[in-house]
Amino acid sequence: MRRTAAIVWFIALIGAGIQPWLLRLPFSGRDELAATYATIPDGGAESYVAFLRGVRERTQRGDAIVIVFASSEPKHYEYAWYRASYLLAGRDVLPVTPENFARAKWIAAWRRNVRAEGFAPAWSGADGVLLRRK
């Protein structure tokens, strides 16, 4: 009797913990799921990813790029820098410091107006601008 009760209780716990959307996952298209899950980390900043992809297309492996992000709040900037490091793999992604502006070949500014001596606009799109050292 005790064993049967334990089995019933275990099955009830498992059943209560399964979310209905989990049961649909095996029957969903992979491409559709991949597109949905790819945007989750960016939480409302999807154009930032599009901007970084544009930056990637226009820069070369090994290029030093300073990332300027719309929010000056540290936790937002840290995430933006981390995301850029991931999407711009192979490039030297630098945070905003005077020393980094001096050594950078590019400045990638998203939703920020940036004017830097010695840099000229090379491309703009997806709410951002890419500046190249002259």
Salt bridges, closest charged atoms under 4 A:
ASP42 OD1 - ARG83 NE 2.78
GLU57 OE1 - ARG58 NH1 3.36
ASP63 OD1 - LYS105 NZ 3.69
GLU73 OE2 - LYS75 NZ 3.92
GLU73 OE1 - HIS76 ND1 3.96
ASP92 OD2 - ARG103 NH2 2.35
ASP127 OD2 - ARG111 NH2 3.20
